[in-house]
Every structure is written in C-alpha cells, then in structure tokens.
C-alpha cells in the first residue's frame, strides 16, 4: 500500500498499491483494481 499518495501527486483520498513497480488504484472495500496508474519511477519525477 502507498501510505503517502500525495508524494506522487496522487489523490490522497484514494487507495493505491505498488506491485512490481506499478501503481494500482484499488477499491478499499472490494479490493478490485480500478486503474493502472503506471510505473512508480514515472510518478516520482
């Protein structure tokens, strides 16, 4: 889980996971993947 999504310019009200260097937005209730955001290295720029 990404604890500080604002660090990557992501919405802090959403739930994100970093898996294999990709960021996924996930529904916190169902665990369903809602979006594939992209590589964590791309977001850190």
C-alpha positions in Angstrom: 0.0 0.0 0.0 1.2 3.5 -0.8 1.0 5.4 2.6 1.7 8.9 1.2 0.0 9.1 -2.3 0.4 12.9 -2.3 4.2 12.3 -2.7 3.4 11.0 -6.2 0.8 13.6 -7.0 -2.0 11.0 -6.4 -5.3 11.7 -4.8 -4.8 11.2 -1.0 -8.5 10.2 -0.6 -7.9 7.1 -2.8 -6.2 3.7 -2.0 -3.2 2.8 -4.1 -0.8 -0.2 -4.2 2.6 -0.5 -5.6 3.2 -4.0 -7.1 6.2 -4.9 -9.2 6.9 -1.1 -9.7 3.4 -0.4 -11.0 0.8 1.7 -9.2 -2.8 0.5 -9.0 -5.8 2.4 -7.6 -7.8 -0.1 -5.7 -11.3 -0.1 -4.2 -10.7 -0.4 -0.5 -13.9 -2.4 0.2 -13.7 -5.0 -2.6 -10.0 -5.0 -3.5 -10.9 -4.6 -7.1 -8.3 -2.8 -9.3 -9.9 0.3 -10.6 -7.0 1.8 -12.5 -3.4 1.0 -13.5 -1.7 4.3 -13.0 1.8 3.5 -14.3 5.3 2.9 -13.2 6.4 4.3 -9.8 9.5 5.7 -11.4 7.4 7.8 -13.8 5.3 9.2 -10.9 8.4 10.1 -8.8 9.6 12.6 -11.4 
